[in-house]
Amino acid sequence: MTISDTAVASQTGHFIDLEERFGAHNYHPLEVVLTRGAGPWVYDVDGKRYLDCLSAYSAVNQGHCHPRILAAMVEQAQRLTLTSRAFYNDQLGLFYQDLCEFSGYPMALPMNSGAEAVETAVKAARKWGYTVKGVPADKAEIIVCAGNFHGRTTTIVSFSTEPQYREGFGPLTPGFVVVPYGDVAALEAAITSNTVAFLFEPIQGEGGVNVPPPGYLTAAAELCRRYDVLLMADEIQTGLGRTGRRFACDYEDVRPDVMILGKALSGGFYPVSAVLSDPEVLGVFKPGDHGSTFGGNPLGAAVARAALAVLREEGLIENAAVQGAYFREQLMAMRSRHVREVRGKGLLIGVDLHPEAGGARRFCNALAGQGILAKDTHGTVIRLAPPLVVTRDDLDWALARIASALV
């Protein structure tokens, strides 16, 4: 990594140098070193303020350091942080209740990271296929979509279509079939008697903020019902208000058989994820089948309860719908020779640039210089996803600077 002269001359250069010298080089961050945050704003070590338009990939939907979530974390951390699931604790049952009432699902299984939750869903689907559907042993197949991003574990990268995520990590895990995203006919053609699940993102965030055609989720749900296949939605990034609805699947009134959540489930304070479903599916797990030392710990449960309460009681989902519609409308009206398309729902927006624009990263660097933090993905897409507490004034401030950077 080449550190700019400006970065070297400041505190920024010192902290970047430490990471580069002692850390594994599996990321290529922008040259910004953040030290604190509040609401939709973050501040670097040199005192510069930025509007956070990434939200830690939607993990801080509630804004940075939300005081209600912080208070819940501090209070619980002073009482009890970890027991393991070898014992009951007085927070997990309350978290289950809050999450099930919020989501409409009757049963939940808590984990830590989003990737762990996806792995849990994969295990549940396979065991459901063998014990309920009657698929022959070790023959279960799960259909996934091209352009997917579900995590970084060995099994998950095995069904990624991004070559960099797979190369050098074989042998890869079998049992997955890839179909084009948004193609109902291809999905039906891929279903066999051994198919146990269809795993999808209602909007592909990392894939470039790809929105499927209208009616796709409804049609996929109907196919899964017809062929006795579990419909499994990865709403780790799209769920919990990000798209202006409780879940992105709500846009088509689709209730997946399995719902996978993470990121904003803890408001950015602590890793918490969960798999939601009915007892017919999650009931396949018996004591000893699956577990996690930290999954369901009292600290994480208390934090997640507060994070859900903030979403529910402070109008953040409604704000995402209103501000997101305004943000997209203004971006689409922006005159720029570089922009090919603006797509997304709520406050999950992708600005897709023409190939000849020279790549999205250079624009993300320019935006950082203007006080806006955004992330490039798939070469040509600038992802814009500010916290759900963002205001119209915040967006107007950002829009003037985005227009300047994209000119």
Stockholm file with secondary structure:
# STOCKHOLM 1.0

chainA/1-407         MTISDTAVASQTGHFIDLEERFGAHNYHPLEVVLTRGAGPWVYDVDGKRYLDCLSAYSAVNQGHCHPRILAAMVEQAQRLTLTSRAFYNDQLGLFYQDLCEFSGYPMALPMNSGAEAVETAVKAARKWGYTVKGVPADKAEIIVCAGNFHGRTTTIVSFSTEPQYREGFGPLTPGFVVVPYGDVAALEAAITSNTVAFLFEPIQGEGGVNVPPPGYLTAAAELCRRYDVLLMADEIQTGLGRTGRRFACDYEDVRPDVMILGKALSGGFYPVSAVLSDPEVLGVFKPGDHGSTFGGNPLGAAVARAALAVLREEGLIENAAVQGAYFREQLMAMRSRHVREVRGKGLLIGVDLHPEAGGARRFCNALAGQGILAKDTHGTVIRLAPPLVVTRDDLDWALARIASALV
#=GR chainA/1-407 SS CCCCHHHHTSHHHHHHHHHHHHSCCCCCCCSCCEEEEEBTEEEETTSCEEEESSHHHHTTTTCBTCHHHHHHHHHHHTTCCCCCTTSCCTTHHHHHHHHHHHHCCSEEEEESSHHHHHHHHHHHHHHHIIIIICCCTTCCEEEEETTCCCCSSHHHHHTCCCHHHHTTSCSCCCCEEEECTTCHHHHHHHCCTTEEEEEECSSBTTTTSBCCCTTHHHHHHHHHHHTTCEEEEECTTTTTTTTSSSSGGGGGTCCCSEEEECGGGGTTSSCCEEEEECHHHHTTCCTTSSCCSSTTCHHHHHHHHHHHHHHHHTTHHHHHHHHHHHHHHHHHHCCCSSEEEEEEETTEEEEEECGGGCCHHHHHHHHHHTTEECEEETTTEEEECCCTTCCHHHHHHHHHHHHHHHC
#=GC SS_cons         CCCCHHHHTSHHHHHHHHHHHHSCCCCCCCSCCEEEEEBTEEEETTSCEEEESSHHHHTTTTCBTCHHHHHHHHHHHTTCCCCCTTSCCTTHHHHHHHHHHHHCCSEEEEESSHHHHHHHHHHHHHHHIIIIICCCTTCCEEEEETTCCCCSSHHHHHTCCCHHHHTTSCSCCCCEEEECTTCHHHHHHHCCTTEEEEEECSSBTTTTSBCCCTTHHHHHHHHHHHTTCEEEEECTTTTTTTTSSSSGGGGGTCCCSEEEECGGGGTTSSCCEEEEECHHHHTTCCTTSSCCSSTTCHHHHHHHHHHHHHHHHTTHHHHHHHHHHHHHHHHHHCCCSSEEEEEEETTEEEEEECGGGCCHHHHHHHHHHTTEECEEETTTEEEECCCTTCCHHHHHHHHHHHHHHHC
//
